[in-house]
Amino acid sequence: MRKKIIAGNWKMNMVPSEAVKLVETLKPLVQNDDVDVVYCVPAIDIIPVVEAVKGTNVHVGAENFYIEDKGAFTGEISAPMLKDAGVEYIIIGHSERRDIFGENDILINAKVKKAFAAGLKPILCCGESLALRKAGTYKEWIERQITWDLDGVTADQVKELVIAYEPIWAIGTGETATSDQAEEVCKLIRDLIEKLYDAATADAVRIQYGGSMNAGNAAELLSKPDIDGGLIGGASLKPDFGKIVNYNK
């Protein structure tokens, strides 16, 4: 059985003092031995959040990094820096990084490899725009993203990463794919992993849904056989995040 994984993507929210207060608020609400809980936080919040979650069931993730270990890259942060600070997971390929900051699949593939080299677990994002969804070409788009992003990545590594399907049209819009729509694509991704690797790898990889999962729809989405968790945006900054983590209670 794949263990569910609920990850909060804080995006560019929470100054360090606010981050610590949020961790304290959520501590009693996110206890669930059946679920891996991850807070992916802004770089400036990593060290105080790592300290604040000590002794809890919460893992810490980062939202971005650069592919070089060190050097003249003003303003960037490296994977070894994140690892040393206590980070375990790293979001890679989020639609905002792709669309706003121009990250392409070549860079994302390099980031996946660098994350593994540094001992971090990637949360690899994929997903389609509303135009692609309406055009009916979203399946080919997602298959291409995953194929390129995992080029040269081993089966053992894929078993350890998390793939987050995030329909771009359902991020921060209040729109949500139906549970059947979400399951269709998550199964498509699992079938692709089996094609690219093997059945054991496909069975091991955890696939999240990342489009406006909330306390009201989490149980239905997570009941689907190929949806192993959620990558949660705005709802991860509120006490309701605990209800998503404890969807099964």
Secondary structure as GFF3:
##gff-version 3
##sequence-region A 1 249
A	DSSP	beta_strand	4	9	.	.	.	ID=ss1
A	DSSP	alpha_helix	16	26	.	.	.	ID=ss2
A	DSSP	three_ten_helix	27	29	.	.	.	ID=ss3
A	DSSP	beta_strand	35	41	.	.	.	ID=ss4
A	DSSP	three_ten_helix	43	45	.	.	.	ID=ss5
A	DSSP	alpha_helix	46	52	.	.	.	ID=ss6
A	DSSP	beta_strand	58	62	.	.	.	ID=ss7
A	DSSP	alpha_helix	79	85	.	.	.	ID=ss8
A	DSSP	beta_strand	89	92	.	.	.	ID=ss9
A	DSSP	alpha_helix	95	101	.	.	.	ID=ss10
A	DSSP	alpha_helix	105	117	.	.	.	ID=ss11
A	DSSP	beta_strand	121	126	.	.	.	ID=ss12
A	DSSP	alpha_helix	130	135	.	.	.	ID=ss13
A	DSSP	alpha_helix	138	149	.	.	.	ID=ss14
A	DSSP	alpha_helix	155	160	.	.	.	ID=ss15
A	DSSP	beta_strand	162	165	.	.	.	ID=ss16
A	DSSP	three_ten_helix	168	170	.	.	.	ID=ss17
A	DSSP	alpha_helix	179	196	.	.	.	ID=ss18
A	DSSP	alpha_helix	199	204	.	.	.	ID=ss19
A	DSSP	beta_strand	206	209	.	.	.	ID=ss20
A	DSSP	alpha_helix	218	222	.	.	.	ID=ss21
A	DSSP	beta_strand	229	232	.	.	.	ID=ss22
A	DSSP	three_ten_helix	234	237	.	.	.	ID=ss23
A	DSSP	alpha_helix	241	245	.	.	.	ID=ss24
###
